[in-house]
Amino acid sequence: MSVLAAIAVLALLIVVHELGHFAAARWQGIRVNRFSIGFGPVLAKYDGSETEYAIRAFPLGGYVGFPDDDPDSDIPPDDPNLLRNRPIFDRAIVISAGVIANLIFAYFLLVAQVATVGIQDIQPGLVIPSVEPTSAAIEAGIKSGDVILAVNDTKLDNFPQSTDFFIEKVQNSPNQPLQFTLKRDDQTLSVTVTPKPNDQGQGKIGVGLLPNIRSRQAHSIFEAFSYSADAYQNLATLTVKGFWQLISNFQENAKQVAGPVKIVEYGASIAQNDAGNLFQFGALISINLAIINILPLPALDGGQLAFLLIEGLLGKPLPNKLQEGIMQTGLVLLLSLGLFLIVRDTLNLAFFQELFQQIGL
């Protein structure tokens, strides 16, 4: 059930993104002939007066189709309500609306979390939501849901500084035993963990980290919205910093890039430990989707906006064949990257790691 919950969250965020494009187009009277949730074979569809609404087999995707791209469309090419015949600003609104929808939805997910779960007060320690198979942590007996209270008698009291201290301590201690004080249910445990060196020689124990939080009800509506705004700012800042670190040091951080399988695995782990945190998980992924889509890369919303910027500077659009070639090349590269991440993350799942060990791989 936790896996299905994580998939549902990811699918919902994609629906929100596509609804942003769809709503922006319909609001401006621009023709839309297809609204599809998912890819692959059609499971169900409804033919409206102008638009075909479809649900497809694979929920991790979707698209909004315009008659401009349909060679079988019987709408005159000079119709003023075709997307391509609208001013640049109108088209920019439609293209950027998916990103805007994800950013807005992320905030209201945090508001929903406050309304249903409550305000989360940070407690001492760091929660471990997931433990990688064959990692130093699992060999030491650390389990998902454990709370790390101290490392070598240094207490982890102040978040997020405690996270920075913990990561730095582990990275600087390859092959050096560290003493962890853990809280598991009502027990306090002491375990010895020896970080394994990664390819860069830094220590790694193979765990996820979350703040240790306790929930309480908001005292007022103002506190609920104010707290959600602060949480939103923190998530957005962390996401932007993460992307900057990835871009500025891609070779070292490329292995940390996660595909749909890894995202679902992480979301399932969160749902299993505390389903209330799925709101924050959804907000984080929604902000990530927005930032990824606004990047000026072919086949993404940012790439489309880049074409509009060039059109505005030149006074005319780039030739259709050139645009199509760039977009198709970008789509192939993105699909290839997506397929690689899916295969890599699937093979790294605990089930497959245990299977490989059994057959001696």
C-alpha positions in Angstrom: 0.0 0.0 0.0 2.9 2.4 0.7 4.2 2.0 -2.8 0.7 2.7 -4.3 0.5 5.8 -2.1 3.8 7.1 -3.4 2.8 6.4 -7.0 -0.5 8.1 -6.4 1.3 11.2 -5.1 3.6 11.3 -8.1 0.7 10.8 -10.5 -1.3 13.6 -8.8 1.6 16.0 -9.3 1.8 15.2 -13.0 -2.0 15.7 -13.3 -1.6 19.1 -11.6 1.1 20.1 -14.0 -0.9 19.2 -17.1 -4.0 20.8 -15.6 -2.0 24.0 -15.4 -1.3 24.0 -19.1 -4.9 23.0 -19.9 -6.5 25.6 -17.7 -4.3 28.4 -19.0 -5.2 27.5 -22.6 -8.9 27.2 -22.0 -9.0 30.4 -19.9 -7.6 32.3 -23.0 -9.9 30.5 -25.4 -7.1 28.6 -27.0 -8.2 25.3 -28.6 -7.2 22.1 -26.9 -8.0 18.7 -28.5 -6.4 16.3 -26.1 -5.9 16.0 -22.3 -4.2 12.8 -21.4 -3.1 11.4 -18.0 -0.4 8.8 -18.4 1.2 7.2 -21.5 0.6 4.0 -23.4 -2.7 2.3 -24.2 -5.9 4.1 -23.4 -7.8 2.6 -20.5 -10.7 5.0 -20.6 -11.6 8.2 -22.5 -14.4 10.7 -22.9 -15.0 12.8 -26.0 -16.0 16.3 -25.1 -17.2 18.9 -27.6 -13.7 20.0 -28.5 -11.4 17.9 -26.3 -10.7 14.2 -25.8 -10.0 13.3 -22.2 -8.0 10.0 -21.7 -6.5 7.9 -18.9 -3.7 5.8 -20.1 -1.9 2.7 -18.8 1.3 4.2 -17.3 0.4 7.0 -14.9 3.8 8.6 -14.5 3.3 11.2 -17.3 0.8 13.1 -19.3 0.3 15.7 -22.0 -2.0 18.4 -23.3 -2.5 18.2 -27.1 -3.3 21.1 -29.4 -4.8 21.0 -32.9 -1.7 22.8 -34.2 0.2 19.5 -33.8 -2.5 17.3 -35.3 -2.2 16.7 -39.1 -5.7 15.3 -39.2 -7.3 18.4 -37.6 -10.0 20.1 -39.7 -9.6 23.5 -38.0 -8.4 26.1 -40.5 -4.7 26.9 -40.1 -5.5 30.7 -39.7 -7.9 30.1 -36.9 -7.1 32.8 -34.3 -7.7 30.4 -31.4 -4.9 28.0 -32.4 -2.0 28.2 -30.0 0.5 29.1 -32.8 -1.6 32.1 -33.9 -1.6 33.7 -30.5 0.8 36.4 -29.4 4.1 35.3 -27.7 2.8 36.4 -24.3 -0.3 34.2 -24.5 1.7 31.2 -25.5 4.2 31.9 -22.7 1.4 31.8 -20.2 0.2 28.4 -21.5 3.8 26.9 -21.5 4.7 28.2 -18.0 1.4 27.4 -16.4 2.4 23.8 -15.6 5.4 25.1 -13.6 3.3 27.7 -11.8 0.6 25.1 -11.0 3.2 22.8 -9.4 4.7 25.7 -7.3 1.3 26.8 -6.1 0.1 23.2 -5.4 3.3 22.6 -3.3 2.4 25.4 -1.0 -1.2 24.1 -0.5 0.1 20.6 0.2 2.0 22.1 3.1 -1.1 23.9 4.2 -3.0 20.6 4.0 -0.4 18.9 6.1 -0.7 21.6 8.8 -4.5 21.3 8.7 -4.6 17.5 9.0 -1.3 16.5 10.7 -0.5 19.7 12.5 2.6 21.9 12.9 5.8 19.9 13.1 8.1 21.0 15.9 11.6 19.7 15.5 13.0 17.5 18.2 16.6 16.4 18.9 18.0 13.7 16.6 17.8 12.7 12.9 15.2 10.1 11.7 16.4 7.4 9.3 13.5 6.8 6.8 15.4 4.3 4.7 18.5 2.0 4.8 20.2 0.8 1.7 20.8 -2.9 1.3 24.4 -4.1 1.8 25.3 -0.8 3.4 27.4 -0.1 6.4 24.3 1.0 8.3 22.4 -2.3 7.7 25.4 -4.3 8.6 25.5 -2.4 12.0 21.9 -3.3 12.6 20.4 0.1 11.9 16.7 0.0 10.9 14.3 2.2 9.1 12.6 4.4 11.6 15.5 4.6 14.0 16.4 8.1 15.4 20.1 9.0 15.6 20.6 11.0 18.9 24.4 11.3 18.9 27.6 10.4 17.1 30.7 9.8 19.2 28.9 11.4 22.2 28.2 14.6 20.2 24.5 15.2 20.4 22.5 16.0 17.3 20.3 18.7 18.8 20.1 21.6 16.3 18.5 21.0 12.9 19.7 21.7 10.1 23.2 22.2 11.6 23.1 18.7 13.0 22.5 17.3 9.5 25.5 19.1 8.1 27.6 17.9 11.1 26.5 14.3 10.6 27.1 14.2 6.9 30.6 15.8 7.3 31.5 13.4 10.1 30.5 10.3 8.1 32.2 11.5 4.9 35.5 12.3 6.8 35.5 8.9 8.5 35.9 6.2 5.8 36.9 2.8 7.4 36.8 4.5 10.8 34.3 3.2 13.4 31.7 5.7 14.7 29.6 5.2 17.8 25.9 6.0 17.2 23.4 6.5 19.9 20.0 5.4 18.6 16.4 5.6 19.8 14.2 2.7 18.6 10.6 2.8 19.9 11.1 3.3 23.7 14.7 1.8 23.7 18.0 3.7 23.6 20.7 1.7 21.7 24.4 2.1 21.0 25.8 0.7 17.7 29.2 0.9 16.0 29.1 1.9 12.3 32.1 1.9 10.0 31.5 4.0 6.9 32.5 2.5 3.6 34.5 4.7 1.2 32.8 5.7 -2.0 34.4 6.3 -5.4 35.7 9.7 -4.1 37.1 8.1 -0.9 34.5 9.7 1.3 32.7 7.7 3.9 29.1 6.5 3.3 26.8 4.5 5.5 23.8 4.3 3.2 20.9 5.9 5.0 18.3 8.6 4.3 17.9 11.5 6.8 14.9 13.4 8.0 14.4 15.9 10.8 12.9 14.4 14.0 9.6 16.1 14.3 6.6 16.1 16.7 3.2 17.4 15.5 0.8 19.8 17.2 -2.3 21.7 16.1 -1.9 25.3 14.9 -3.2 27.9 17.3 -4.7 30.0 14.5 -5.3 30.1 10.7 -2.6 32.8 10.5 -0.1 30.5 12.2 -1.0 27.7 9.8 -0.4 29.8 6.7 2.7 31.4 8.1 4.2 28.1 9.1 3.4 26.7 5.6 5.1 29.7 4.0 8.2 29.2 6.0 8.3 25.5 5.2 7.7 26.2 1.6 10.6 28.7 1.5 12.9 26.1 3.2 12.0 23.4 0.7 12.4 25.7 -2.3 15.8 26.9 -1.0 17.1 23.4 -0.4 15.9 22.3 -3.8 17.6 25.2 -5.6 20.8 24.5 -3.7 20.6 20.9 -4.5 20.3 21.6 -8.2 23.1 24.1 -8.1 25.4 21.5 -6.4 24.4 19.0 -9.0 25.2 21.3 -11.9 28.4 22.8 -10.4 29.9 19.4 -9.6 28.0 17.0 -11.9 30.7 14.3 -12.1 30.6 13.8 -8.3 26.9 14.2 -7.8 25.5 12.5 -10.9 25.0 9.2 -9.1 22.6 10.9 -6.7 20.2 11.7 -9.5 17.0 9.7 -8.9 14.5 8.4 -11.4 10.8 7.5 -10.9 11.6 4.2 -9.3 13.9 5.7 -6.6 11.4 8.5 -6.0 8.6 6.0 -5.5 10.8 3.9 -3.2 11.7 6.9 -1.1 8.0 8.0 -1.0 6.9 4.4 0.0 9.5 4.5 2.8 8.1 7.8 4.1 4.5 6.5 3.8 5.4 3.4 5.8 7.0 5.3 8.6 4.6 8.3 8.8 1.9 8.7 6.1 1.4 12.4 7.2 4.8 13.2 5.8 3.5 12.4 2.3 2.3 15.9 2.1 5.8 17.3 2.5 7.1 14.6 0.2 4.6 15.7 -2.4 5.5 19.4 -1.9 9.2 18.6 -2.4 8.7 16.6 -5.6 6.3 19.2 -6.9 8.9 21.9 -6.5 11.5 19.7 -8.1 9.2 19.0 -11.1 8.7 22.8 -11.5 12.4 23.5 -11.5 13.2 20.6 -13.8 10.6 21.7 -16.3 11.7 25.3 -16.4 15.2 24.4 -17.4 15.9 25.6 -21.0 16.3 22.1 -22.4 14.6 20.7 -25.5 11.3 18.8 -24.8 10.8 20.6 -21.5 8.7 23.7 -20.8 11.9 25.8 -20.4 13.0 24.7 -23.9 9.6 25.9 -25.4 10.0 29.3 -23.5 13.6 29.5 -25.0 12.1 29.2 -28.5 9.6 32.0 -27.7 12.4 34.2 -26.4 14.4 33.6 -29.7 11.2 34.4 -31.6 10.8 37.7 -29.7 14.4 38.7 -30.3 14.4 37.8 -34.0 10.9 39.0 -34.8 10.0 35.6 -36.2 10.0 31.9 -35.1 12.8 29.5 -35.9 12.0 27.2 -38.9 9.5 24.5 -37.9 11.9 21.7 -39.1 14.7 23.1 -37.0 12.5 23.3 -33.9 11.1 19.8 -34.5 14.6 18.4 -34.9 15.8 20.0 -31.7 12.8 18.9 -29.7 12.9 15.3 -31.0 16.6 15.1 -30.2 16.0 16.4 -26.7 13.1 14.0 -26.2 15.2 11.0 -27.2 17.9 12.1 -24.8 15.5 12.6 -21.9 13.7 9.3 -22.6 17.1 7.6 -22.7 18.1 9.2 -19.4 14.8 8.2 -17.9 15.1 4.6 -19.1 18.7 4.4 -17.7 17.5 5.8 -14.3 14.6 3.4 -14.1 16.8 0.4 -14.9 19.6 1.5 -12.5 17.2 2.3 -9.6 15.2 -0.9 -10.2 18.4 -3.1 -10.0 19.4 -1.2 -6.8 16.1 -2.1 -5.1 16.5 -4.4 -2.0 14.7 -7.3 -3.7 17.2 -7.4 -6.6 20.2 -6.8 -4.4 19.2 -9.8 -2.3 18.5 -11.9 -5.4 22.0 -11.0 -6.9 23.6 -12.1 -3.6 21.8 -15.4 -3.7 22.9 -16.2 -7.2 26.4 -14.9 -6.6 26.4 -11.7 -8.7 
